[in-house]
């Protein structure tokens, strides 16, 4: 999760919502991503999607059976769907996302039958991840007020 936090810091420095993601398979990091929606003008360029694209390219398969995904913020519906299709085994996330979180916050898919093969683990370094989001949005509001 430490590397995901660092990727989130990099996203914040690039004026993106500070979310970072790392994918590990068989003890090796095969995918890394940070939010790039503004940079790429792409609403699908969430940290998880960027990391999944890198991981599947590196691994050479769209299925990442047994992979573990670490992300600083609870995944949204789009990202959870991609994780399901990629057959991610474990999802570790930092802080809850009350507006778009699809594991336990907004849509509560953790117990859904389709996700029975995925283990979810929330709250990893949650305060740190939440602090990055708070700092980012405080800066944004301050800039808007100027």
N, C-alpha and C positions, 0 to 999 in steps of 0.2 A: 504494500500500500504506500510505502514511502516514495517509491518511484512515481506512482500515480499522483501523489501530492505535488511532487516537483513538476510534473507535466502540467498540472493545474495552475501552478504558479507561472509557468511559462505562458500559458493561455491568457492569464490575467495581464501579464506584461504586454501581450499582443492585443489587448483590449477585447478579448473574448471572455465569455462566461467561464470562470475558472473550474473546469472539469478535466480530469486526467484519467487515463485508463491504461492498464497493462494486462496482457494475456500471456499466461504461462502454460506450457504443455511439456510434460515429462522433465520437469526441472529447468526448462529453458524458456526465457522470454522470447516469444515469437511475434508479438504485436504490441505496439505502443501508439497511443493517440491522445490528442488534446483537442478541445473544441476548436473548430475552424469554420464555423458557419458564416461569420462576417468576412473573413479573409477569402474564402472560396465562393461567397455568395451562394451558399448551398445549405438549405435547411436540414439536410440529412448528414451534414458533416459534424455530427456529435462525436465526442471523444471515443465512445464505444464503437461507433461505425468505422471511424478512422483506424482504430486498433484492429477491428475484425478484418478490414480490407488488407491491412499489412500482414496479419497473421495467416490468412488464407493464401495470400500470394507466396509468403515464405514457406508455408507448410505444403503448398501444392494441392490443396483440397479444400472444398467449401465446407467440409465437415471437420470439426475440431474435437472429436470425441475425447472426453476426459480432460479437456482444458479448463483452467481456472481463470476467471476474469476478475480483476480488481479495478473498481471505479470509485471516484471520490464522492459521487452523488448518486442517489437512487435512480436507476434507469427509467426511462420513459417507455411508453407502449412500443414505439418504433424499434428502439434498441433491444427491448426484451424479445420482440418478435424475431429480430435478426439473431439474437443469442440462441433462441429455440431452434431456428433453422440450422444454425452452425453446430448445434448439439453441445453447447457449453455445459459442463457438469456442475460447476460451482460458481456462484456470483457473490463476490464480497464487495460491499459498498460502505461508504462513509456515512454521510448524513442523509436524512429523509428529504424528499422533494415534494412539498405539499401541493404545488400547482400541477405537476406533470408526472410525479412518481407513480410507477405502475406495479411495484412489488407489494408495498403495504400502505402507502399514503393515499393517493388519489383513486387508484383503480383496484388495488388489493388483489393482484393475480397470484401471489405466493401460493395460495392453497388451491389454485385452479388445476383441474385434472390434467390439462395439457402440459403443465410445468412440474408434473410429479417426479420427473427424472432430474430436475435441477434443484440444487440445494442453495438456499439464499442465506446470507450472513450479513446483517446490517450492523451499523454502529462502529465500524473500525475507524479509529481516529476521527470520529464524528465531529468533535469540537473544532479540530483543525480545519476540516473541510467546510464546516459551517462558517467558520471565521473568514475563510477566503471568499465565500459567497457574500457575506455581509460587507466585507471591505470593498469588494468590487462594486456592489450596488450602491453603497454609500458614496463612492467616488463618482459613479454615474449620476446620481441625484445632485451632487454638488456641482458637477459640470453643467448639468441642465439648468441649475438655478442661476448660473453666472450670466 
